[in-house]
């Protein structure tokens, strides 16, 4: 699949959003590069810090939830809420804070916080 898939965590813990917001302004680094955080690591670390369900936590930890894993739903932890040809074609009114947009075949992932972030 190329294009953009938006996946969502339901129910969404408020702590997850706080963890995502606490990382605003961090330096981006491609996976494996020192001195920053990758797109999937940002989402994964936020999930690991705030997930109270032991099964979900174990799944996120085991799969690592890299961008490709996020595309496939990270072991059933994320469900598809919409698909689009690209980011500009997404219906942002249907997105909720915490939703994850995965580009292309899992090349990049973005966490949606609000209509501006």
C-alpha positions in Angstrom: 0.0 0.0 0.0 1.3 3.4 -0.8 -0.4 6.6 0.4 -1.3 7.3 4.0 -3.1 5.2 6.5 -4.3 6.6 9.8 -4.4 4.2 12.8 -5.9 4.8 16.2 -5.5 3.5 19.7 -8.9 3.0 21.3 -9.5 3.7 24.1 -6.8 6.3 24.2 -5.1 6.9 27.5 -4.8 10.7 28.3 -1.3 9.9 29.6 -0.3 8.9 26.1 -1.2 12.3 24.7 0.8 13.9 27.6 3.8 11.8 26.8 3.6 12.8 23.1 3.3 16.5 24.0 6.3 16.2 26.3 8.4 15.3 23.3 7.5 18.4 21.3 10.6 20.2 20.1 12.9 17.1 20.4 15.4 16.7 17.6 14.4 14.3 14.9 16.9 11.5 14.0 16.4 8.7 11.6 16.3 5.3 13.2 19.7 4.4 14.6 21.1 7.9 14.4 22.3 9.3 17.7 21.3 12.7 19.2 17.5 12.6 18.6 14.5 10.4 18.4 13.0 8.7 15.3 9.3 9.0 14.4 8.4 5.5 15.5 10.5 5.7 18.6 8.6 8.8 19.7 5.3 6.9 19.4 6.7 3.7 20.8 8.2 5.3 23.9 5.0 7.2 24.6 3.0 4.0 24.4 5.4 2.1 26.6 5.4 4.8 29.2 1.7 5.1 29.5 0.1 1.7 28.6 -1.3 0.1 31.8 -2.5 -3.0 30.0 0.3 -5.6 30.4 -0.6 -7.4 27.2 -0.4 -4.3 25.1 2.9 -3.3 26.8 4.4 -6.7 26.0 3.3 -6.5 22.4 4.6 -3.0 21.8 7.9 -4.0 23.5 8.2 -7.3 21.5 7.4 -5.8 18.1 9.3 -2.6 18.7 6.5 -0.9 16.7 8.7 0.6 14.1 7.0 2.5 11.3 6.3 -0.7 9.3 4.9 -2.4 12.5 2.7 0.7 13.0 1.5 0.3 9.4 0.4 -3.3 10.2 -1.3 -2.2 13.4 1.5 -3.1 15.9 0.2 -6.5 16.8 -3.5 -5.4 16.8 -2.9 -2.4 19.1 -3.9 0.1 16.4 -7.0 0.0 14.2 -7.4 1.8 10.8 -9.6 4.8 10.9 -9.0 6.2 7.4 -6.8 5.9 4.3 -5.9 8.6 1.8 -3.6 9.1 -1.1 -1.4 11.5 0.8 -1.3 13.7 3.9 -3.1 16.5 2.1 -6.0 14.2 1.2 -6.7 13.2 4.8 -9.9 14.2 6.4 -8.5 15.9 9.5 -11.9 16.5 11.0 -12.1 12.7 11.5 -8.8 12.5 13.3 -8.5 12.5 17.0 -5.4 13.5 19.1 -3.1 10.5 19.4 -4.0 9.1 15.9 -0.9 7.9 14.0 -0.5 8.6 10.2 1.8 6.2 8.5 3.2 7.2 5.1 3.8 5.0 2.1 4.8 1.5 3.0 5.8 2.4 6.5 8.6 4.8 5.6 7.5 7.5 8.2 5.0 7.9 11.0 3.4 11.0 12.5 1.4 11.4 15.7 -1.5 13.8 15.4 -2.0 16.1 18.4 -4.4 18.7 16.9 -5.2 20.6 13.7 -1.8 22.4 14.0 0.5 19.7 15.3 
